[in-house]
Structure formats: C-alpha cells, structure tokens
Amino acid sequence: MQILINGLKTNRAFAVSSFFVLLLIAVALAAPLIAPYDPLEAVMQNAYLPPSAEHLFGTDKLGRDNFSRILYGASYSLSSVLLLVTIIFAVGTTLGVLAGYYGGKVDIVIMRISDMMISFPGMILAIAVAGILGGSLINAIIALTIVTWTKYARLARSMVLKIKKRDFVEAAIVNGGTSTHILWKHILPNILPLMVITAASDIGAMMMELAGLSFLGFGSQPPAPEWGLMLNEGRQQLQTAPWLMIFPGLAIFVTVVIFNLWGDALRDVLDPRQEE
C-alpha cells in the first residue's frame, strides 16, 4: 500500500490514470443518482429519438434512454469484468503456485491441462463453452475463466521455480519451515506484484472479450444494460440510428484505454525495473 501511495506522489501517469479509474468507478456506483431515466423503462412513442437535450444519447427501439442505459452499463460491465479478472487471477495463480512448488504429478497434471487449453484459439473456445452452457453473464464469465487461467498459471509457475532456488527459501526449509509458511511468507510476496500487474493490464482485454460474448449473444441477455449487448441491439439500425452503437462503443473504448494506461503505470510503480 505504501508503494502505491508513493507512486501517486512520484509517478504522474499513475496518478492521472488512477484518477480516471476512480472516476469510472464513481460513475458506476452513482449511476442510480446520475441517470435521468429508468434504463429498463420502455416508452414506445419515444423510439429512435436522436440525441437531444432531453435524451443526450438518444433512445433505442423501445424508447429507453440511451444515456441512462450507458450509465447503468458502467456498473454492470465494470463489476462483471472485475469479478472475471479476480476469478482468473485467483484460479490461475493458485494452480501455478501449486504446480511450481510441489512439482511431480501435481505439476504434470496442471501443466498438461494448461497445454491442452492453450492448443485451442482462446475466443473460439470461449464461444464454444458459452454456447454449451447457454447464454448468460455467469456462463460467459465461466467460459472466459476456463480459457484464460492458463496464462496466470504458467507465469506463476515459472516465477515459483526461480524463487524456490533462492537462498532465503532454502534457508527457510533448512530451519524447518512448513510448506504453508514458505508459500505465504516467501513465495507469494515475491510473485504477487507481477501477478497483480498482469491482472491490471488484462482488465481492458477481458472487458473487450466479455463485451464480445455479449455482442454475439453468449453473454448478458436482454434487457440488461450491458455495453456489448447494447452494441448488438443497435447494429441493425447502424444507418438509421447510429447513436445506438456509437455511444456504447465509445464507452467501451474509453474504459479499455483508461485501464490499459493504468495497468502500464501500475507496472512502473510496482516493478520499476520494467521502466524504459
């Protein structure tokens, strides 16, 4: 925590990107207070209204206010992607640490499963899994977890294999340290910074993939105000009502850019050796 506080003081890029990340989170949390309309309320006589003072981002085919739906979508999309990244981080890091530390059959089983998952194109496999499970946000999260945990597992395993050979770990073993003690006190503290950097850098990519599954019909389902789903709903009216795709697309673009910049800045703060 102290490293992050110091980073806010000394690293301008990290401070600025952190401000925008906090701003996004604040908008998501305050959506019920900011949104001028109910995002699920259909008013058919207001269908396909262009952007105006009354409806800043226009309305959709059911007359729902697009601006309100995008605000609520911030909460929906951000919470979904943060949950997804947290699950992938926990599952992948845990399996990678177990494989690297214990080795033997544990390592063989986990790594062979990892190799099998990597042999398939990630997004194609996610679509297949989500299609089998059925279209829903939870199933989309499960599908992306299944195809993405391998990256974290292999990274964690490689770092654990290096750290295991360090003198302080061997000293802990000689002094009678248990596996649990060594993992918590010596292994995890040394791999967590890079794992956290990786997770932070993946938030933007995971948001794109989650929105992609929703766009294809394998993620969030109507009438949820999710950005990828909103793109799907607006694609048939691209020529007559382009605002239905422009504004959700901009929301995704801005959010992904902010989190990518934040991930790069966080890398510089937590691991200064990576700075160019």
Protein Blocks (a to p, Z undefined) as FASTA:
>chain_A
ZZmmmmmmmmmklmmmmmmmmmmmmmmmmmmmmpmbdfkbccfklgoiacdfklmnopaf
kopafklmmmmmmmmmmmmmmmmmmmmmmmmmmmmmmmmmngmmllmmmmmmmmmmmmpc
fklmmmmmmmmnopcfklmmmmmmmmmmmmmmmmmmmmmmmmmmpmklmmmmmnopafkl
mmmmmmmmmmmmmmmmmmmmmmmmmmmmmmmmmmnopaccdfbdcfklmmmmmmmmmmmm
mmlmmmmmmmmmmmmmmmmmmmmmmmmmmmmmlpZZ
